[in-house]
């Protein structure tokens, strides 16, 4: 890991404020419908080719015929496998999910990288409020520097 090079602050930690925007990673997901994810099977229909000579294939075919609730036609192909053809506009068998958006968090903390001596943290509702607060703070600093 690279060392962090920082300028030694001229003032004590309590004389500083830290403005921070945190953008949490989108790591959370929720189940989604075929229409939410533009599922090609939903839009165009699909085929499932099942080998009913295996236990798994028999269970799959039973589920499709008796429990799936989907509309289909079926026939055998030249290899003797069962082909189920599903029409468009119905939920496919694949599980879909979408990433949850996690909005940015706009913070103002007392202190700097050395710590937050008062524990004060303000959370702004939106970017505009945070930007306005930051601009006002910069204006106050400019006034102090101008006065000397």
Buried (B, 14 or more C-beta within 10 A) or exposed (E): EEEEEEEEEEEEBBEBBEBEEEEEEEEEEEEBEBEEEEBEBBEEBBEBEBBBEEEEBBEBBEEBEEEBEBEBEEEEEEEEBBBBBBEEEBBBEEEBEEEEEEEEEBBBBBBBEEEBEEEEEBEBEEEEEBBEBBEEEEEEEEEEEEEE
